[in-house]
Amino acid sequence: MKRLFTFFSICLSHLVYRLSFLMPRQKNLVICIGWHTSQERELFADNAKYFFLYLAQHQPTVRTIWLSRDNKLPVLLRARGYEACSIHSIKGIWYALRARQTYVDAFLERAFWRYTGGSDIVQLWHGKGMKKTGHDSGYSLKSRNRFLQANMFAPLSALIASSPYTAKLMASTFKAPLETIVTTGLPRNDVLFNDIKDAELDSHLALQEKIAAALHSGAQKIFLYAPTFRPNGSNPIDTLDLAALEQVLANTSAHLFVSLHPKFARKDAVQLSSYHHIEYVEAGFDIYPQLKNIDVLITDYSSLYVDFLLLDRPIIFYTYDIDTYGVEMGLHDDFDTLTPGPHPKTTAELLSALAARDDYREKRHEVQSKLFTHQDGGASKRVYEALIL
């Protein structure tokens, strides 16, 4: 019965989508849609957040509305003077049907997609690193059904990239013509250079407080371990010798925060309560305002490292499962050359990397130049000038 209801709902969505092409679109109406969530509500984060803030604060001739999965986030946004509503409300449906442009930074969910016929969908995406996604990865779109999950194949009018190199990756990821991709940089990186009003909304204030507490307790260096998800569902924290890691951190007056990917952050994980220099931070919240407080990033195949390059600080790539990950998810051919930092594959190698001298600054600059045409805080303005103005 449940499957029958789901199939009926999908068929109805297809019908609504086709009817939505009949709605006249309002020229200066723009909607932004995010993808981050917590257990309580949707979160205000990523590229859609920063482009929304830019338009609402600096482009008054553009009516900008945030569409949410629930009504909790819109209440918070409206309290700060922004227009926002739930896609499940009459207003939300009306705005979705009337918007000339729809900005997203992940694959559209069916609840939004069905109203987008005739609206120009602009894909901001949530970062292009060296792991394969979309049409390039066997884990992603190739396993999807075009009828049952038509929302994931929504036609895009434009995409953004940070450089000509990443533009080619985006074209391949989405099977999009290269001329539809504009090299603007990512709006979420603007906060690394500028103080942005209301950026603190759903930013990772808990991490900020924890960093302050660690520094107050004598920490001389702050590490962030932020691994990406695994298609097989495994948790990277399970591979670490935490006792040995704790000892090294204590000996070097360092503190490590672990931010697990939202896709497995809510699963059962190793408890860290017995460790004084290692602790979890909740996933999903906007971490970008706090990146400037991180001394060293530890990651693997996550696109977060690309953004962190703009801060010119050490990066460690803990790639213990690179052989299996390369098969299950897929990595671009330039992974080794465009990841400037040590690549430990065991806890022992990781511990050595934590204590090693940073010898990768020159290499970081080379990679930074290849991955970023613009190294400033003007990405949102460039998106506006390229796609709306």
N, C-alpha and C positions, 0 to 999 in steps of 0.2 A: 504494500500500500504506500509506504514511504517513497519507494522508487517511482511509483506511478505519479505521485504528487510532484516529485522533483522533475520528472519528465514533462509534465503538464506546465509547470512553472517555467521551464526552459523554452517550451514552445510559445508560451504567452510572451516571454521576453523577446523572442524573435519577431512576433507580431508587433509589439510596442515599438521595437527598434525600427521596423520598416515604416510604421506610421509616423515616427518622430521626424522623418525626412520632410513631412508636410508642414511642419511648424516653421514659421518665419523666424530667422535668427536676428537678434539685436546686436548691432555692429559693435558697440563699446561695452558689451557685457562679457565678462570673463569669469569662469569658475576654476577653482583650484581644488585638487583632491589629493589627500595624503594616503599613507599606508601603515604608519606605525600605530601599534595598540599596546595597551597594558591590560591587566586582568579586569580593570575597572571601566576603561573607556578608550576611545581613540585618542592618540597623542598628536600634538602639533609639532611636526618635525620635517627634516629633509629639505630637498630642493623646492618642493611645493610651498613649504612654510616661508622660506626666505624670498621667493618670488612674490608670494602673496603680500608679505609685509612691504616689499619695495613698491608694488603697485598701489597698495592702499595708502601708503604714506607719501609717495612722491608723484603719482600720476592720477590726479583727481578727475580727469576726463574719462578715465576707465573705471567702470563700475566692477569691482572685484568682490566675489563672494566665495567663501569657503564652504564646500559641501562635505558633510561628515556622515559616518555610518550611524552615529547616535546623536542624541541631543545634548549630551553633557559638554562636549568640547565647544559646540556653538554657543552655549550659555557663557562660557569663559571668554570667548572671543567677542561676543556682543557686549560684555561688561567692559571691554576695553575700547569699544567704539567701532568695531569691525562688523561687517555683514557676514553672517554665517547661519546655516541651518542644516537640518538632517535631510538626507536624500529620501527618507521615508515620510517626510512631511509634504503637504500640498505645495508650500512655497519652494521646497527643495526640488520637487519634480518640475515645477514651473520654470525655475531658473535653469535647470538642466536642459529643458526643452528649448529655452530661448537663447542660451549662451552661444555667441559666435565662436568662442574658443574655449576648449577644455584642457587645462594643464594637469598632467599627472606625472608621478615619479615612480610608478610601478605599473604592473599590468592592471588594467581596469577590472573591477569586480562587476559581476552581472547587474547588480543593483544600480550602478551608474551607467554602464554601457548601453542599456536598453533605451536611454533617452538621448543618445549622442548622435543619432542620424542627422547629418547636415551640419553638425558642429565640427570645427577643425580641432582635432586632437593633437596636442603637442606633448611629446614624450621628453620630460626632463631627466628621467631615470635616476637611480640612486647610486651612480658611480660606475665607471667602467675600469675595472682592474684587469688582471691577467687571467682570471678564470673565465671559462666560456659560459655564456648564458643564452637564453632565447633560442634562435634557430641553430646556433653553433654547438649547443650542448644536447646530447642525447637525453639528459635528465629533464630538460625544460620543455620546449614547445613540441619537439618531435614526438613526444609521448601523449600529446593532447589531441582530443577529438574536436575538429573544427565546428561541428554543430553543437555538441554538448557544452563546449567551452569557447564559444565564438567571441566572447569578451576578450580573451587573451590574444585574439588575432585582429583586434580592432584596427582599421586602417589609420595610419598616422599622416598628418599633414606636414609635420616637421619634428626634428629631433635636435638635441643640442650635444655638443662635444667640447672637450677642453683643448684639443689640438687637431691638426690634420691627421695625425696618427690614430688618435682615439676615434676620430670621425669615421675612419675606415673600419675600425672594429665595430662601431655602432651600426654602420651600414650592413655589415655581415650579420650581426646579432639579430637585427630586426628585418633583414632582407629588404632594406630601404634604399632607394636611389641616393647616391652620394650627394646630389644637389639638394636634397631635402634636409640635410644636416648642416646646422650653423655652428661655427666655432666661437662660442661665447664664454666658455668656462661654466662652472657649476654655481648656481646661486648660493648653495649652502657654504661655499668657501668664502663668501663675502664677509662672514662674521669673523674669519681669521684675521681680517685686516681692519674692519670697521666696528665701531660700537653701534649696534642696531637696536632701535627702540622695540621693546617687547620681545626681543630674542630670548629673554629669560623664561618666557612662558613655555613650559614643558621641557626646558633645558635640564640637564642632569644636575640639579642643585644638590642632590644627595652626594654625588661624586665630588662636587666642589667642596662640600663640607667635610667629606672624608679626607680629601687631599689636604685641606687646611689643618685637620686634626693630626694627620700623619706628620706634616711639617712641624707642627707644634710639639710633637713627641720626639723630634730629633731626626726625622728622615731627611737625608741629603739628596736622594734621587727618587723620582716617582716613575714607576713602570706601569704601563697599561697592556694587559694581554687581551686582545680582541680577535678571537678566531672566527672564521666564517662557518656556515653550517655544512654538514656532510650529508649527501644523499642517503647514506646508509644509516643515518640517525645516531651515529656514535658521538660521544662527547670528548673533545680534546683534553679536558681537565683530567680525564681518567688515565691519560698517558704519562702524567707528570709524577716524579718522585717529590711529593710536596714537602716531606721532611727535609730532604737535601736542599730544596729550593728555599725553604724557610731559613735554614742555617746560613746560606750564602747571603740572603737579604739582610739577616741580622748582623752578619760580620761586616757588611758594606754600608750599613745605615741606609738601607733602601726599603721601599714599600711597593708591593705589587697589587694592582687592582685587576680583577678578572671580570670582563664584560662578555658574557656568552651571547651568541647570536639569538635573536628573538625566537627563531624556529625550534631551538632546543633549550632555551634558557629556563623554561618552566618545567622541564623534566627533572626527575630526581638527579641530583648531582652530589659529588663528594662534599661533605661538610668541611667548612674551613674555620669553625669556631675555636679550634684548639691552636690555631696559628695566629701569631701577633703581627706578622708582616705581609700576610696574604688575605685578601677579602674580596667577596663578590660585590658587584654593583648591578642593580637591576637593569635589564636590557630594555630597549625600546625608546627611552627618553633621548632627547636631542643632546648628543655628546659634543657637538662642534664648538659651542662656546667655552667648553672646558679643555679642549685639546691643547691650548696654549700653556696649560699647567702640567702637561705630561712631558717628561724628559726623554723617555725612550718608549717607542711603540713596539710591542711584540705581536705579530700577527702571522698570517699564512698566505692565503689566496684572496683575502678580502680587499675590496677597492678602497677601504679606509686608508691604506698605506699611501695611495696616490694623493689623497688630500693632505696627509701628514707631511708629504714631501715639501709642501709650501712653507712649512715651519723650519726646514733644514735641520732636523734633529735625527739622531740614530734610529734605525729600524732593524729589528731582528725578525727573520722569517723562519718560524718554527714549522718545518714542513716534514714532519715525521711520516706522513702517509702519502707523500707526493706520487708514488707509483700507482696506488689504488685510486687516489683522487683524480689523477690525470686521466684515468679510464672512465670512472663513474661520472664525473662532472666535466672534465676537459680543461686543459690549459692552453693558452695561446703560445705559439712557438717562441716568442720573445720573453717568456717568463723569467728565465735565468738572467738575461742581460738587462731586463728592466726592473729588477728587484734589487736595489743597491743596499746590500747588507749581508751579514752572515746568514747561512741557511742550515742551522742545526737540525738534526734529525733524531736526537736522543736527549734525555734530560741532562746527561753529562755534557754533551756539546752545547746545550742551551746555557748551562751554568757557566761554562767557559766564555760564551758569548756575552753574558751579562757583565762579566768582569773585564772583558777585552777593551782595548783602546779603539776609539772610533777612527777607522781608516777609510771610510767610505764617502767622505764629504765631496770630493771631486766627482766621484761616480754619481752621487745624488744630484749634483748640479747638471750633469749630462742628461740624466733621466728626466729631471725636472723640465729641462728645455724641450725634450721630446714630447712630454705629456701635457705641457701647458704652454699655449701661445701667449696667454695673459697671466701674469702673476701679480694680481692686484685684487681690489675689492669691488670690481665693477661688473661682475657677471650678470646680475639681475638687470642692470641698466642695458647691457648689450642684448639680452634676450628681448627686452621690451623694444629696443630700437630696431632689431632685426625682424621681429614677428608681429608687433602691434602698431608701432608708430607709422 
